[in-house]
Amino acid sequence: MSNVFRAWGRAFLSQWHGKMLMMSIVPFLLALGVWAVALYFYLQPLVDYLHAQFADHNLFATSTSWLRSLGLDTLTSVVVPLIAMLALLPLMILTALIFIGVVAMPLIGRHVGLRHYPQLEQRKGGSIVGSVGVALGGMAIFIGLWILTLPLYAFPPLAVLVQALLWGWLTCRVMVYDTLADYASTEERQQILREHRWRLLVIGVVSGAAGALPGAIWLGGVMAVVMFPFLAAVSIWLYVLIFIFTGLWFAYYCLDALARLRAQEVIEKE
């Protein structure tokens, strides 16, 4: 685990490098543009649709009774927009993750690799298409599990734990691929995943816990409708920053693991 902590420290210092801070701007603007359009055209129709479904199936009485039994009376008046935002949150994560993977991760990998691991040969075991495919495939599973665990939001501590585990799995799946896409062969990437699975998952889970903060701010828009556009923008910006830090953390750990793997192969050949 010492390698995990060392990689965290190096990632924390690199997070404040001017290049890393500037790198957060493009994915943020792309995600913000997508969501500005999506929310303008689709948020109200989604809320109206859910409201109609609740009215048609007499779900308001059921949800009000259930929330009051849990002591969450304040949510009874905003249950429909709350469900709408919970449904949109995984999609917000997806857009931020894809833009980071496509725009920022290749630059993060090169930044860390050229500065700290210049001896590593680039074996090009991944591609942009592969990165998008891994992100989309992982996100499809993530969304399915997210929907299944929505009732857990009635028990916030448990919901945070489950969200952190889901994020841990997703970030591990996506970031390892993106980090090693340029430097590792397919076989090397798979070997690193096998040998370092639990430590990589720890990095993902810790990052997943940090990823709960933007979600809390996003859902805060339910209680402060006037501030909703601002809160949505802040949530997207925080997602981008957290993804970049997570990318740096994975980059330092994975490239160090790759360097040690190749050094071991050289020793074995001798």
C-alpha positions as a printed NumPy array, in Angstrom:
array([[  0.   ,   0.   ,   0.   ],
       [  3.019,   2.308,   0.296],
       [  2.979,   2.645,  -3.493],
       [ -0.672,   3.769,  -3.322],
       [  0.153,   6.51 ,  -0.803],
       [  3.25 ,   7.592,  -2.71 ],
       [  1.243,   7.844,  -5.92 ],
       [ -1.395,   9.911,  -4.076],
       [  1.227,  12.379,  -2.865],
       [  2.715,  12.786,  -6.324],
       [ -0.756,  13.204,  -7.838],
       [ -1.665,  15.853,  -5.24 ],
       [  1.409,  17.913,  -6.099],
       [  0.871,  17.512,  -9.848],
       [ -2.802,  18.534,  -9.517],
       [ -1.677,  22.143,  -8.966],
       [  0.664,  22.23 , -11.938],
       [ -0.405,  24.983, -14.342],
       [ -0.802,  22.498, -17.185],
       [ -3.137,  20.328, -15.118],
       [ -5.277,  23.289, -14.072],
       [ -5.539,  24.497, -17.668],
       [ -6.372,  20.956, -18.757],
       [ -9.558,  21.027, -16.688],
       [-11.004,  23.892, -18.739],
       [-11.708,  22.099, -22.042],
       [-13.523,  19.05 , -20.57 ],
       [-15.448,  21.381, -18.252],
       [-16.602,  23.614, -21.109],
       [-17.546,  20.606, -23.25 ],
       [-19.55 ,  18.957, -20.467],
       [-21.098,  22.283, -19.454],
       [-22.179,  22.975, -23.036],
       [-23.757,  19.538, -23.406],
       [-25.639,  19.848, -20.133],
       [-26.731,  23.441, -20.684],
       [-28.483,  22.309, -23.872],
       [-29.804,  19.062, -22.355],
       [-31.256,  20.711, -19.258],
       [-32.764,  23.587, -21.218],
       [-34.659,  21.285, -23.563],
       [-35.25 ,  18.129, -21.534],
       [-35.315,  18.803, -17.779],
       [-38.838,  20.255, -17.63 ],
       [-40.338,  17.613, -19.989],
       [-38.754,  14.912, -17.811],
       [-40.193,  16.457, -14.636],
       [-43.612,  16.804, -16.313],
       [-43.526,  13.16 , -17.441],
       [-42.64 ,  11.911, -13.959],
       [-45.295,  14.148, -12.416],
       [-47.909,  12.66 , -14.765],
       [-46.813,   9.124, -13.894],
       [-47.068,   9.877, -10.178],
       [-50.533,  11.378, -10.659],
       [-51.794,   8.523, -12.86 ],
       [-50.622,   5.792, -10.502],
       [-51.395,   7.565,  -7.216],
       [-47.719,   7.537,  -6.239],
       [-47.784,  10.885,  -4.438],
       [-49.682,   9.421,  -1.481],
       [-47.388,   6.388,  -1.388],
       [-44.167,   8.414,  -1.584],
       [-45.414,  10.952,   0.986],
       [-46.329,   8.203,   3.453],
       [-43.003,   6.45 ,   2.92 ],
       [-40.898,   9.613,   3.308],
       [-42.783,  10.677,   6.436],
       [-42.247,   7.259,   7.972],
       [-38.511,   7.834,   7.467],
       [-38.65 ,  11.337,   8.931],
       [-37.956,  12.977,   5.555],
       [-41.022,  15.226,   5.439],
       [-39.072,  18.038,   3.759],
       [-38.64 ,  15.917,   0.626],
       [-42.33 ,  15.208,   0.06 ],
       [-42.836,  18.403,  -1.967],
       [-39.78 ,  17.834,  -4.186],
       [-39.911,  14.075,  -4.728],
       [-40.509,  14.37 ,  -8.503],
       [-37.586,  16.748,  -9.298],
       [-35.425,  14.72 ,  -6.898],
       [-36.081,  11.537,  -8.893],
       [-35.432,  13.433, -12.136],
       [-32.039,  14.625, -10.884],
       [-31.119,  11.19 ,  -9.558],
       [-31.882,   9.827, -13.032],
       [-29.76 ,  12.493, -14.741],
       [-26.787,  12.267, -12.373],
       [-25.251,   9.098, -13.899],
       [-25.478,  10.717, -17.343],
       [-23.652,  13.779, -16.041],
       [-20.926,  11.511, -14.702],
       [-20.753,   9.731, -18.062],
       [-20.206,  12.928, -20.053],
       [-17.514,  14.176, -17.679],
       [-15.816,  10.767, -17.695],
       [-15.821,  10.451, -21.489],
       [-14.531,  13.99 , -22.038],
       [-11.78 ,  13.436, -19.467],
       [-10.875,  10.084, -21.023],
       [-10.76 ,  11.437, -24.581],
       [ -9.344,  14.93 , -23.959],
       [ -7.366,  14.869, -20.722],
       [ -6.137,  11.342, -20.012],
       [ -3.785,  11.082, -23.017],
       [ -2.215,  14.377, -21.922],
       [ -2.052,  13.263, -18.288],
       [ -0.364,  10.012, -19.3  ],
       [  2.196,  11.823, -21.419],
       [  2.744,  14.482, -18.718],
       [  3.506,  11.879, -16.06 ],
       [  5.339,   9.517, -18.41 ],
       [  7.689,  12.054, -19.991],
       [  8.511,  13.795, -16.709],
       [  8.94 ,  10.775, -14.45 ],
       [  9.244,   7.661, -16.643],
       [ 11.096,   8.775, -19.784],
       [ 12.677,   5.319, -20.114],
       [  9.331,   3.592, -20.704],
       [  8.688,   2.438, -24.251],
       [  5.244,   3.321, -25.613],
       [  3.693,   0.074, -26.875],
       [  0.283,   1.562, -27.804],
       [ -1.984,  -1.162, -26.441],
       [ -5.065,   1.091, -26.401],
       [ -6.905,   3.664, -28.515],
       [ -9.454,   6.478, -28.256],
       [-12.141,   4.149, -29.628],
       [-11.216,   1.578, -26.998],
       [-11.324,   4.25 , -24.29 ],
       [-14.828,   5.347, -25.283],
       [-15.938,   1.71 , -25.5  ],
       [-14.624,   0.901, -22.027],
       [-16.282,   4.043, -20.604],
       [-19.632,   3.331, -22.274],
       [-19.627,  -0.341, -21.309],
       [-18.702,   0.424, -17.724],
       [-21.244,   3.213, -17.531],
       [-24.047,   0.952, -18.804],
       [-23.374,  -1.432, -15.925],
       [-22.971,   1.492, -13.526],
       [-26.341,   3.012, -14.492],
       [-28.102,  -0.319, -14.055],
       [-26.661,  -0.787, -10.581],
       [-27.325,   2.878,  -9.766],
       [-31.029,   2.44 , -10.542],
       [-31.239,  -0.731,  -8.478],
       [-29.695,   1.028,  -5.463],
       [-31.801,   4.225,  -5.598],
       [-33.966,   3.122,  -2.63 ],
       [-30.814,   3.187,  -0.485],
       [-30.902,   7.005,  -0.591],
       [-33.416,   6.714,   2.232],
       [-30.407,   5.615,   4.323],
       [-27.693,   8.187,   3.455],
       [-24.659,   6.427,   5.066],
       [-25.391,   3.213,   3.19 ],
       [-26.054,   5.13 ,  -0.037],
       [-22.666,   6.877,   0.221],
       [-20.911,   3.544,   0.789],
       [-22.604,   1.914,  -2.211],
       [-21.906,   4.943,  -4.393],
       [-18.23 ,   4.868,  -3.416],
       [-18.003,   1.169,  -4.322],
       [-19.706,   1.753,  -7.671],
       [-17.398,   4.66 ,  -8.416],
       [-14.416,   2.608,  -7.327],
       [-15.203,  -0.119,  -9.816],
       [-16.001,   2.308, -12.645],
       [-12.993,   4.581, -12.196],
       [-10.666,   1.589, -11.876],
       [-12.025,   0.112, -15.108],
       [-11.793,   3.352, -17.091],
       [ -8.681,   4.99 , -15.668],
       [ -6.418,   1.963, -15.876],
       [ -7.233,   1.582, -19.573],
       [ -6.741,   5.284, -20.312],
       [ -3.542,   5.549, -18.274],
       [ -1.858,   2.587, -19.932],
       [ -3.303,   3.06 , -23.436],
       [ -0.1  ,   4.629, -24.806],
       [  2.529,   2.89 , -22.712],
       [  1.431,  -0.703, -22.102],
       [  0.599,  -3.543, -24.425],
       [ -2.743,  -5.286, -23.982],
       [ -1.041,  -8.182, -22.187],
       [  0.826,  -5.848, -19.826],
       [ -2.359,  -3.933, -18.982],
       [ -4.198,  -7.164, -18.188],
       [ -1.333,  -8.396, -16.036],
       [ -1.236,  -5.157, -14.042],
       [ -4.996,  -5.385, -13.52 ],
       [ -4.642,  -8.935, -12.214],
       [ -1.681,  -8.323,  -9.924],
       [ -2.755,  -4.928,  -8.564],
       [ -6.553,  -5.307,  -8.642],
       [ -7.232,  -4.62 ,  -4.964],
       [ -4.873,  -1.648,  -4.671],
       [ -6.316,  -0.15 ,  -7.847],
       [ -9.789,  -0.683,  -6.413],
       [ -8.751,   1.15 ,  -3.237],
       [ -7.7  ,   4.147,  -5.357],
       [-11.027,   3.974,  -7.157],
       [-13.082,   3.724,  -3.952],
       [-11.319,   6.682,  -2.331],
       [-11.895,   8.661,  -5.511],
       [-15.488,   7.421,  -5.499],
       [-16.012,   8.828,  -2.023],
       [-14.762,  12.187,  -3.284],
       [-17.151,  11.808,  -6.22 ],
       [-20.11 ,  11.87 ,  -3.815],
       [-19.534,  15.603,  -3.168],
       [-20.534,  16.888,  -6.631],
       [-23.582,  14.634,  -6.524],
       [-24.655,  16.161,  -3.216],
       [-24.284,  19.671,  -4.664],
       [-26.242,  18.658,  -7.778],
       [-29.098,  17.264,  -5.713],
       [-28.996,  20.42 ,  -3.6  ],
       [-30.489,  22.131,  -6.633],
       [-33.796,  20.495,  -5.729],
       [-33.976,  22.572,  -2.569],
       [-32.666,  25.768,  -4.207],
       [-34.26 ,  26.006,  -7.636],
       [-33.058,  29.579,  -8.241],
       [-29.447,  28.447,  -7.732],
       [-29.86 ,  25.295,  -9.797],
       [-27.904,  26.415, -12.95 ],
       [-25.007,  27.584, -10.783],
       [-25.036,  24.38 ,  -8.706],
       [-25.104,  22.269, -11.864],
       [-22.039,  24.12 , -13.234],
       [-20.182,  23.739,  -9.921],
       [-20.99 ,  20.009,  -9.872],
       [-19.626,  19.512, -13.386],
       [-16.459,  21.49 , -12.579],
       [-15.874,  19.415,  -9.421],
       [-16.395,  16.189, -11.362],
       [-13.75 ,  17.313, -13.87 ],
       [-11.245,  18.229, -11.137],
       [-11.841,  14.954,  -9.288],
       [-11.441,  12.961, -12.507],
       [ -8.175,  14.747, -13.329],
       [ -6.777,  14.104,  -9.848],
       [ -7.94 ,  10.496, -10.091],
       [ -6.3  ,  10.239, -13.509],
       [ -3.026,  11.527, -12.071],
       [ -3.241,   9.096,  -9.148],
       [ -3.836,   6.15 , -11.457],
       [ -1.14 ,   7.394, -13.86 ],
       [  1.56 ,   7.532, -11.195],
       [  0.593,   4.154,  -9.749],
       [  0.109,   2.314, -13.053],
       [  3.206,   3.672, -14.784],
       [  5.289,   2.82 , -11.715],
       [  3.802,  -0.689, -11.767],
       [  4.575,  -0.957, -15.482],
       [  8.166,   0.176, -14.958],
       [  8.642,  -2.433, -12.212],
       [  6.997,  -5.115, -14.36 ],
       [  9.4  ,  -4.499, -17.238],
       [ 12.422,  -4.312, -14.907],
       [ 11.421,  -7.703, -13.508],
       [ 11.135,  -9.134, -17.02 ],
       [ 14.673,  -7.945, -17.803],
       [ 16.006,  -9.576, -14.619],
       [ 14.262, -12.852, -15.454],
       [ 15.73 , -12.893, -18.983],
       [ 19.221, -12.401, -17.598]])
